[in-house]
Amino acid sequence: MELKGVYTAIVTPFSGGKVDFKKLSRLVEIQIKAGVDGIVPVGTTGESPTLSYEEHIKVIEKVIDAADGRCRIIAGTGANSTDEALYLTREAKKAGADATLQVTPYYNKPTPEGLYRHFSTIADKCGLPVVLYNVPGRCGVAIPVETIVRLSKNKNIVAVKEAGGSVERVSAILDACNITVLSGDDSLTIPMMAVGAKGIISVVSNLIPGELKEMVDAFASGDTIRAMKLHMRYFPLFRDMFVEANPIPIKTAMAIKGMIKEEFRLPMCPISAKNREVVIAAMKKSGI
């Protein structure tokens, strides 16, 4: 499986404390009309830690149904329990997902060998292409490059989402093995692509999917001047959509634009008054 381009880590809209599945379908349609290459439901941006198993699976099913084969669906089915990740991944495969995003097990901080066995077990037992997700800021542990090298030899492990904030690490991975790298940091999309990443699993594309697609495609086609102009235009968003924990700022911005209700599940809560102004200022500066 070749993964490249823009994949939107889609938010989960709520209404009255429940998942708003009608709104979710509308958000999927917005993404597809903008030309994104894929959608990633129930990642961190989709507030997966606060969804029940039933909701988690239903969100994946609804996104797949709404997309109707028009783009790839990479289902977020990772967990810090291998058994839980296996269960969610098998359900995602039943629903028709194209691949699975597997976050580094969080809080329990596995050893490199534990990480290798965790990801290998999911890849071997579930039969879905696996995208590894390195995000040490969230998980407390990184996937060592040496472990990625070992995992890259598994035919079902096809890519890694790099959200460690390091362009050098992308180079180190690609120097050491043959695996697709996707940026996991909006602000580093172009720098990471410059050293070999193939695209982005994006938060900001919830808000400006077409613009992100244009930027990534421009760079991939060699039009670096156009790509850099777009990068600089939207840099305030890339920076300030993370002024508080994701997905608080992006859902706030989407609510300001009338796309969703500004609703979260505890422990996620509404943005502070100070940071709301930061988000509004970033939106204005970026022209949206």
N, C-alpha and C positions, 0 to 999 in steps of 0.2 A: 504493500500500500504506500503510495506516494502522497505525502502531506505537504502542502505549500499554500501560501496565501493568508487570508484572514479568517480566523475562527473566533466567533463571538462567545465569550463566557457569559451566557445570558442570565439576567437577573430573574428571580422568582417573584412575581407580583402577588401581593396580598390584598385582601379586601375583607374587612370585618374579622380579621384573625385567621381567615382561611385562604388557601391558595386560590388565586383568581385565574382559573384555567382558560376562560374566554379571553382575558387580557393577554395571557401567555401566548395563545395562538396568534393574536394580533401582532405581538412583538416578533414572533417568528416570521410572520409575513413581511413585516418591515425589513427584517434582516435579509430575507431572500430577495425581495425587490431591489435591495441595494447591491446585490451581487456578491455577498460573502461566500466563501468557499465552504464554510461549515459552521455549526452551532454546537456549543458545549453546555449542556444543561447540568444543573446541580453540582457545579464546582463551588468553591468558596464564594464566588460572586453570586451564585444562586442560593446562598444561605443554607447549604446542605446540612450543616451541623444542627440546625433547628427544625429540620423536617423529619417526620416519622418515616419509617421504612415504606409504608403504604404511599405516603405523599411523594417520597423520593422516586419511587418506581412510576407512579402516575405522571409525574412531571416529565420523566424521560419518554413515557408512552405518548403523552400529549405533544411534545416537541417533534417526535418522529412522525406522528400522524399529521401534524400541521405542515411539516416540511414536505411530506409526500414525495420523498425521493429527489427533491430538487437541490439538496445540498447534503453534505456529510454530517452525521451526528456522532460526536465523540462524547459518550456519556460519562459524567463524573461518578465513579463508583468506588473510589478509594476509601480506605478506613485505616485505623490503627490496629484493627484486628483482622488477621488474614481471613478468618472464617466469614466475617461480615463483608469484606471486600469480595470474596468469592460469591456470596449470596447475591449481592447487589449486581455484580457483573453478569452472573448467569441470567438474572431477570432482565438486564439491559439487552443481552443477546437475544432472549426470547422476544423482546419488544421490537427488535430489528435495528439496534444501534450498529454503526459501522466500526466503531472502535471504543476503547475505554481509556479515560484519563485516570491514572493511578497516582495519587498523592503519596509522598513519603509518610509513613506512619508517624503520627504526631504524639507528643507527650512521653510515650514509652521509650523513645530514642533507641531504636535497634542498632546493633553493631553492623558493620559492613556485611558480615556474613548473614545476619538476620535480614537485612535489606535484600540481599541477593536471593535468599530463599523465599521471602515474601513475594517479591515481584515475579520470580520464576514460577512459583506455585500458581499464581493467578494466570500467567501467560500459558502455562501448560494445561491447566484444568478447565479453562473457560473458553478457549478457542477464539477470542476476540483479539484483534490487534491492540497492543498496549502502548499508550503514550505515558512514559514516566513523567512525574511532576516534581521537580526539585524546587522547593520553596522553604529554605531553612528559616527565614524570618517568621514563618507561621508554624513550622513543625519542630523547630529546635534541633534539627539534625539535617545535614546535607547528604545527598547521595554522592559518595566519592567518585571521582572520575574513573578510578580503577574498577569500581563496581559497575559503572555504566559500561565499561569495556567488556566485562564478563557478560552482562545482560544483553549486550548488542549481538551476541552470538546466538541468542534465541530468536528463531525466525518470527515469533509472534510479538516481539518487542521492536517497534518500528520507529519510535521517536522519543524525544525528551523535551518537555516544556521547561525552559530555563528561566527561573524567576529568582535567581540568587544575586542579581544586580551586577554581574561580572561579565564583561565582554571577553576578557582573557579566558574565562572558563569555557566559553563556546569554542574558542580556538583550541584549547587543551583537549576538549572532547573530540573534536573533528580531527585533530592530529593523531589521536590515540585509537580511533575506531570509525567504522562506517555506520553512522546513524543520523537520522534527520533531527535537526535542532529547530525548535520554534521558540521565539522570544516569549517570555511570560511577563515582561515589563514593557508597557506601552512606550515609555520614554526611551527605551533602548532598542526599539524595533529596527531602526535604520542602522545604528552601530552594530547590532548583532548580525543583521543581514550582510553588512559589509565584510564580515569575517566568515560568512557561510551559513547562517541561519536561513531558513526557507520561508519564514513568515512570522505570524504572531497569533497567540491565543489572547485576545484582547478584552479588556474591561471597557475602555472608552468607546469601542465600536457599538456598544449598546446605544450610544447617543448619536454617533456619526459613522455609521457603518460604511456608507458609500465613500466618504472621504478617506477612511482608513484603507479601504480596498484600492482606491486610486493611488494613495501613497505607496503602498506595498507593491502594487503592480508596476508603478513607475520605476521604482528602484530595481525590481527584478528584470525589467526590460532594458535597463541601462540608462534611463532618464534620471540621473542622480540629481540634476538641478531641480527638476519638478518635485522629486521626492523630498528634497531638503526644504524646499519652500513650504510644502505641506507640513513637514515635520515642525518647522519653526512656527507656522501659523497655529498649529494645534498643541504646541508644547505646553502652554498654560493649562490645558486640560490634562495632558499626560502627567503633569506634575501635581496639579491640585485636586484631581479626582482621588488622590490618596492622602489628603490632608487629615482625614480620620480613617479608621479601619474600613477597608473595603467590605461590603458594598454601600456603606452609608453615603459617601459623597455622590457616587454615580446614580443611586436611586433618588437622591435629592435633586440632582440635575434633571433627571428624567421626569420627576414630578413637576419641577418648574416648567418644563416644556409641555406638560399635560399628557405625557405618555403613560404614566402609572400613578397610583396613589402613593403618597409618601408614608409607607407603612412597613414596619420591621417586626421581627420577633426578638424578644429578649433572649440573650443579652445585647443584641443590636438595638439601638435606640436612635431617635431623631438627632440630627446634626446640631452642634452648638450654634448659637446665634452668630458668634464671631466667624466660625468656619463656613456658615451659610453664605456670608458676604464674600468669603474667599472663593467659593464655588461660583457665585453669581459673577464676580469680577473676571474669573477665568473664562466663563461662557461668553461674556461681553467682549473680552479681548480677542477671543477666537472667532468672533463674528457669528455666534449661534444664539 
